[in-house]
Amino acid sequence: MKVINPRTGEADYEVAPLGAAAVQAEAKRLRAAQPAWAALAPEERSAILHLWAEAVVAHRQPLLEALTLDTGRRRISEIEVDGLPGTIRRWADLAPRLIAQHSRDNQPSAHPTVRNSTRLVPYPLFGAIAPWNFPIVLSTIDAIPALAAGCAALVKPSEVTPRFIAPLMETVAKVPELAAMLSFIEGDAATGQALVEAVDYVCFTGSVATGRKVGEAAARAFIPANLELGGKDPMIVLASADPVQAANLALRASIVATGQACQSIERIYVARTIYRPFLDALVEAAQKVRLNYPDIAMGDIGPFIFGPQGAKVQAQIDEAVAMGAKVLTGGSVETLGGGQYLRPTVIADATADMGVVRDETFGPVLPVIAFDDVEDAIQQANDSVYGLSAAVIAATAEEAESVAVRLEAGAVSINDGSMTSMVWDAENSSFKLSGMGPSRMGESGLLRFFRLQALIRQTGAPLPLAAYAEDAPR
């Protein structure tokens, strides 16, 4: 299977997708080793995870080179690679405390002679299907806490960005105890389908359409499914906000990673009293953004990782223009050196019936809509099938929060934007079609990988059958 380089447009890499039999064989190998892993004390598993973090640090350069080729961007690749050891260490350090805190031993019950204990029993085999936009982060964000919980882990990254798999597996191989528990496999959609059928708990990050298929397959297999799907994140800019500061903030929250992030701001609602200065400042700032072409070491945003995504974004822009919207800057996907690039695109006079406002874009496109009444802004922000995250900007956090609590979104950034990409300890749920299942943030990030087993001890005399007789004393 050919893999396209996002900067050159050329097929310069190949993968051999695993078939169903190979996936089942790998799952069988991991399952066989998992009981010994689960039997370790949490502190012992944590020590092994710390060794993996050290191996990642030692292999930073090959990991970075591979991920840079995968994504066509260097700075965010550095952030992903350099953040991985910290994520591993974070869960390694948190897991023993959380497991001890949520394990209950010899607790009294409502019955005087009965005592209860609660055991945390990890799912034997965890599986993940990850997308192409943040390949390392989203291939490991669920797998690391699953390992810390005592699960074995089978991960299928996207076939669009598979180059990092080989150097990452080299880091795993440096820790034999972990190599028995963790596998990253190459594969396509059929491989992902086989993975769902082979595991006991599945996490999927991606589109609503594919997430629905994963959820249905998980239901047939009678296993839990954690789904984090699309977003069409709104930002509301209240009249009290500084329009220039708000514009700069909106730009960053919309176009970082070329807008290829589910938490990117994709709809901006601005109070009419500051609409014009906001729009002017946004256009001015957007025009200063540099493409990182031809030098990957320069510029602000890179190419579309998945080339066909550029055509989808262009179709949204063209439809908006045909329906009466105005492109104030940007607006045309450019082919540069074989890669697909789009300069930040500010769109005015957009309406709710346009795809650029209604549907997920996944590109550096900023439709701006004026509002006269805060109630109307809230209604428009909530008028979506998505509910992943949102943002509110105002002069004070208190004013912003009074609007934020009325938004139908799992996480709302107050006087900032897209903060879920930076803050991982605040639990949140995906609303509407943006997903289902426990939070991957905060304590739930670990605890979701346990089933609860109650041990109910009778310390007195068990009740005799006579206690249930129709004529027993009452």
Secondary structure, 3 states (H helix, E strand, C coil): CEEECCCCCCEEEECCCCCHHHHHHHHHHHHHHHHHHHHCCHHHHHHHHHHHHHHHHHCHHHHHHHHHHHHCCCHHHHHHHHHHHHHHHHHHHHHHHHHHHHCEEEEECCCCCEEEEEEEEECCEEEEECCCCCHHHHHHCCHHHHHHHCCEEEEECCCCCCCCHHHHHHHHHCCHHHHCCEEECCCCHHHHHHHHHHCCEEEEECCHHHHHHHHHHHHHHCCCEEEECCCCEEEEECCCCCHHHHHHHHHHHHHHHHHCCCCCEEEEEEEHHHHHHHHHHHHHHHHCCCECCCCCCCCCECCCCCHHHHHHHHHHHHHHHHCCCEEEECCCEEEECCEEEECCEEEECCCCCCHHHHCCCCCCEEEEEEECCHHHHHHHHHCCCEECEEEEECCCHHHHHHHHCCCCCCEEEECCCCHHHCCCCCCCCCEECCEECCCCCCCHHHHCCEEEEEEEEECCCCCCHHHHCCCCCC
